[in-house]
Amino acid sequence: MNWAKETNYIPPPAETVEELLSERRIGREAFAGSLNLSESQYNKFRAGDLPISKTMSVQLESIFGVSADFWLRLENQYRLWRQSK
């Protein structure tokens, strides 16, 4: 997505997750396994089609040290943006 063309774009939370995985050199398969996500579920998550649940937000907090509340807010912002499209 070209952010310059669409300044109101809100990326799916998975984009933030992918950046953190890269920074911390955590493999996608290991990460998906730690969340008990199948490959199909992980792909849906990456595409923005599998929302972050309360349980997943706590798991993300444990993995990345970023609050569960942050992940839920990020998810909520993304869902609201998607509804407005």
C-alpha positions in Angstrom: 0.0 0.0 0.0 1.3 3.4 -0.9 0.9 5.6 2.2 1.4 8.8 0.1 -1.7 8.0 -1.9 -3.9 7.1 1.0 -2.9 9.1 4.1 -5.7 7.7 6.2 -4.5 4.1 5.8 -4.3 2.1 8.9 -2.2 -1.1 8.5 -3.4 -4.4 10.0 -1.8 -5.1 13.4 0.1 -7.9 11.8 2.4 -5.4 10.0 3.5 -4.2 13.5 4.0 -7.8 14.5 6.0 -8.6 11.4 8.3 -5.7 12.1 8.9 -6.8 15.7 9.5 -10.4 14.5 12.1 -9.1 12.1 13.8 -6.9 14.7 14.0 -9.7 17.2 14.8 -12.4 14.7 11.9 -14.5 15.6 10.7 -16.9 12.9 7.2 -16.8 11.7 6.6 -20.5 12.3 7.9 -20.3 15.9 5.8 -17.3 16.5 2.6 -18.8 15.0 3.3 -21.9 17.1 3.6 -19.9 20.3 0.1 -18.5 19.5 -1.3 -21.9 18.6 -2.1 -20.7 15.1 -2.1 -23.0 12.1 -0.4 -21.8 8.9 -3.8 -20.9 7.5 -4.8 -18.9 10.6 -1.5 -17.1 10.6 -1.9 -16.1 6.9 -5.4 -14.8 7.8 -3.9 -12.8 10.6 -1.2 -11.4 8.3 -3.9 -10.4 5.8 -5.9 -8.6 8.5 -8.7 -11.2 8.4 -8.1 -12.8 11.8 -8.6 -10.2 14.5 -6.6 -10.0 17.7 -8.6 -11.4 20.5 -8.2 -10.6 24.2 -6.3 -13.9 24.7 -4.0 -13.2 21.7 -3.3 -9.7 23.0 -2.1 -11.1 26.3 0.1 -13.6 24.4 1.5 -10.8 22.3 2.3 -8.8 25.4 4.1 -11.8 26.8 6.1 -12.2 23.6 7.0 -8.6 22.8 6.6 -6.8 26.1 4.1 -4.4 24.6 0.8 -4.1 26.6 -2.2 -6.1 25.7 -4.2 -2.9 25.7 -1.9 -1.6 22.9 -2.7 -4.6 20.7 -6.4 -4.3 21.3 -6.4 -0.6 20.5 -4.4 -1.2 17.4 -6.9 -3.9 16.4 -9.9 -1.7 17.1 -8.4 1.2 15.0 -7.8 -1.2 12.1 -11.3 -2.6 12.3 -12.9 0.8 12.3 -10.8 1.9 9.4 -11.8 -1.2 7.4 -15.5 -0.6 8.1 -15.1 3.0 6.8 -13.8 1.7 3.4 
